[in-house]
Amino acid sequence: MNKIKKFFNLLIIPQDKANHFIYGSVIFLIGNFVYLSSQHGLLLTLFFALGKEMYDAVDHKPDWKDVLWTMLGAGVACLSALTGFYW
C-alpha cells in the first residue's frame, strides 16, 4: 500500500511548477504568434525564464527547475504548433 501511495505522490505537480508550465506555454504562443516563428517563441520563453530566475536571485533562492518547467510548457506548445494545432 505504501508503494502505491508513493507512486501517486510522484504524479502531483507543485503549484509553482504548474504555473511555470502554463506561463511558458503562453509566452511561447505569444512569441510564435507575433514573430510567426517557433524559434522566436522558444527564445522569448527562454529569455523570460532566465530573467525570472535572475530576478529571484536578488530576493529569493533561484531554482533551475523553474526554468525547466517553463521550457517544458513552451515545448508542449511548440509541438502542438508544429503539428498544426493552433490554439
C-alpha positions in Angstrom: 0.0 0.0 0.0 2.8 2.4 0.8 4.4 1.9 -2.6 1.2 2.8 -4.4 0.9 6.0 -2.3 4.5 7.0 -3.1 3.8 6.4 -6.8 0.7 8.7 -6.8 2.6 11.3 -4.9 5.1 11.5 -7.8 2.3 12.5 -10.1 1.4 15.6 -8.1 2.9 18.7 -9.6 3.5 21.6 -7.2 1.6 24.8 -7.8 4.7 26.8 -8.6 5.9 24.4 -11.2 2.4 24.2 -12.8 2.4 28.0 -13.0 5.8 28.0 -14.8 4.5 25.4 -17.2 1.4 27.5 -18.1 3.4 30.7 -18.4 5.9 29.0 -20.6 3.2 27.9 -22.9 1.6 31.3 -23.0 4.9 33.2 -23.6 5.8 30.7 -26.4 2.4 31.2 -28.1 2.8 35.0 -27.9 6.2 34.8 -29.4 5.1 32.3 -32.1 2.1 34.5 -33.0 3.9 37.8 -33.1 7.0 36.6 -34.9 5.4 33.7 -36.8 8.4 31.5 -35.8 8.7 28.7 -33.3 12.4 29.6 -32.8 11.4 33.1 -31.7 8.8 31.7 -29.4 11.3 29.4 -27.7 13.9 32.1 -27.4 11.4 34.5 -25.9 10.4 31.9 -23.4 14.0 31.2 -22.5 14.7 34.9 -22.1 11.8 35.3 -19.7 12.6 32.1 -17.8 16.2 33.0 -17.2 15.2 36.6 -16.4 12.8 35.4 -13.8 15.4 33.3 -12.1 17.9 36.2 -12.2 15.2 38.3 -10.5 14.7 35.6 -7.9 18.4 35.5 -7.2 18.1 39.0 -5.8 15.3 38.4 -3.3 14.9 34.6 -3.1 16.7 31.5 -3.9 16.7 30.8 -7.7 15.6 27.3 -8.8 16.8 25.8 -12.1 13.8 23.5 -12.0 11.6 26.6 -12.6 13.4 27.2 -15.9 12.9 23.5 -16.8 9.2 23.6 -16.2 8.8 26.9 -18.1 10.6 25.4 -21.1 8.6 22.2 -20.8 5.5 24.3 -21.2 7.0 26.0 -24.2 8.0 22.7 -25.6 4.5 21.3 -25.4 3.1 24.4 -27.1 5.8 24.2 -29.7 4.9 20.6 -30.5 1.3 21.5 -30.8 2.1 24.4 -33.1 4.4 22.4 -35.3 1.8 19.6 -35.7 -0.8 22.2 -37.0 -2.8 22.5 -33.8 -3.3 26.3 -33.2 -4.9 27.5 -30.1 
